[in-house]
Amino acid sequence: MHVTFSEADLAFQEEVRTFFRDEYPDEIREAVSSGEELPREMQIRWQKILFEKGWAGINWPTEHGGTGWTPVQKYIYAREEGNANAPVIVPFGLNMVGPVIYTFGSEAQKNRFLPDILASNTWWCQGYSEPGAGSDLASLKTKGDLVGDHWVVNGTKTWTTLGQFADWIFCLVRTTSDVARRQEGISFLLIDMKSPGVTVKPIILLDGTHEVNEIHFDNVEVPVENLVGEEGKGWTYGKVLLQHERTNSANTFRSEYRLRKLREQAATSVRGAPPLADDKNFMRRLAAVEVELKGLEYTELRTLAAVSSGKAPGPESSFLKIKGTEIQQAIDTLYMDAAGYYALPYRADPSVGEGTETLTALRYFNFRKATIYAGSNEIQKNIIAKHVLGL
Ligand SMILES: Cc1cc2nc3c(=O)[nH]c(=O)nc-3n(C[C@H](O)[C@H](O)[C@H](O)COP(=O)(O)OP(=O)(O)OC[C@H]3O[C@@H](n4cnc5c(N)ncnc54)[C@H](O)[C@@H]3O)c2cc1C
């Protein structure tokens, strides 16, 4: 396997590096570094900067305003983005529903929705999970009945990330009950959050943050033209979307950035104490995570080599998701150990602890979610057992 880039790719790398150095606003850079959740306005501002540059639709084809980049260019971009510690793009529009619409949607849907998604003029959220349907998503109960030229939707979606900001929600909805397999009869609907009958109920997490919601649909009328693709084929479209979501969950280069920062911190003496780098046990554990991450990076490169030669990505997205999120959590544990008891009183008393240490515990607990969302890691292991190992 060759891991050197061509002259053209090296020139591209330089262009991306210069962009992040010169056009990533200090105000947003500092907000990301602080470890606090990025306010909605900053998210949108950053995505609009990418749009102006023509880099919002990384995975989108050029005919819809995307970059049309090769897999190697996407890889280079992801690496520079991670190294710059740039904001994580809100994925629901750009990385999830956008690709579903340009792949399976009608011309009218493409014209209506894609430009606003690309320019971050609309905020989308994802309506898959329900109170009784998470891992076993095919058991979802939200129902759509065709009445005249509308689907009348009733049911509840849950864990809807950032749904409180959303203009639109894309939903998997059961539109036919009389089916041979439960995966049939599910449709992919685009629902305006301002429709009468839509209620957003916040779910406040243990740390007091409002990140997820329950969304209730009470006789919500959805025009038939908001059905994506064919009625009853939503499961197929939803699966395509989840593969994108899982591959993006690996976050290799953000992990690389965090490990590098941790090494820098470990080399410094804090409050007169010997630097953490003197602690052989800590440094051995840090090195072990670095080795794991290097392994993940090479697995990503192997996937990239396969995709570059025309192969479609397959169940390796499950592998990348498991390993990537396990490594993220191992890094959070190292940060907790490094901060010691200064990490404990997060949000409780800002006078205790220094700098961003008090946010360490906040991140540690918040990112327990990484092994659950996008399909839990246990479910990814089932996929690997079935589709890779043939068990
Ligand atoms: C912070 C956060 C944000 C989220 N955002 C969204 C969102 O925006 N939109 C959305 O639609 N959903 C979202 N989700 C939901 C997420 O996709 C589900 O939580 C996930 O699919 C697991 O479903 P569940 O919570 O119902 O757990 P369950 O399915 O009840 O699983 C409980 C436990 O049992 C294990 N388990 C279940 N079945 C099996 C099996 N067959 N084999 C082995 N182990 C099994 C699971 O791994 C898990 O550990 C979010 C979740 C979280 C935590």
The ligand as a Gaussian input file, in Angstrom:
#p B3LYP/6-31G(d) Opt

LIG

0 1
 C      -26.932000      11.393000      22.736000
 C      -27.769000      10.630000      21.756000
 C      -28.207000      11.262000      20.624000
 C      -29.035000      10.588000      19.718000
 N      -29.522000      11.272000      18.620000
 C      -30.421000      10.665000      17.824000
 C      -31.051000      11.395000      16.754000
 O      -30.760000      12.585000      16.513000
 N      -31.994000      10.774000      16.034000
 C      -32.349000       9.462000      16.236000
 O      -33.191000       8.963000      15.509000
 N      -31.776000       8.750000      17.243000
 C      -30.820000       9.315000      18.035000
 N      -30.256000       8.609000      19.076000
 C      -30.767000       7.268000      19.370000
 C      -29.799000       6.136000      19.140000
 O      -29.687000       5.824000      17.781000
 C      -30.290000       4.960000      19.988000
 O      -30.126000       5.320000      21.344000
 C      -29.554000       3.676000      19.713000
 O      -29.889000       3.196000      18.451000
 C      -29.845000       2.594000      20.788000
 O      -31.219000       2.424000      20.937000
 P      -31.920000       2.464000      22.391000
 O      -31.457000       3.714000      23.071000
 O      -33.373000       2.288000      22.199000
 O      -31.315000       1.256000      23.185000
 P      -31.738000      -0.278000      23.056000
 O      -31.945000      -0.625000      21.629000
 O      -32.859000      -0.545000      24.007000
 O      -30.437000      -1.016000      23.571000
 C      -30.093000      -1.097000      24.961000
 C      -28.790000      -1.872000      25.085000
 O      -28.961000      -3.207000      24.593000
 C      -28.002000      -3.490000      23.569000
 N      -28.644000      -4.306000      22.522000
 C      -29.847000      -4.086000      21.945000
 N      -30.096000      -5.032000      21.011000
 C      -29.025000      -5.864000      20.992000
 C      -28.668000      -7.013000      20.224000
 N      -29.492000      -7.495000      19.284000
 N      -27.474000      -7.589000      20.453000
 C      -26.617000      -7.111000      21.389000
 N      -26.896000      -6.012000      22.155000
 C      -28.084000      -5.403000      21.958000
 C      -27.602000      -2.126000      23.012000
 O      -26.313000      -2.159000      22.439000
 C      -27.642000      -1.247000      24.265000
 O      -26.459000      -1.412000      24.981000
 C      -29.400000       9.243000      19.957000
 C      -28.914000       8.590000      21.099000
 C      -28.116000       9.266000      21.994000
 C      -27.636000       8.553000      23.221000

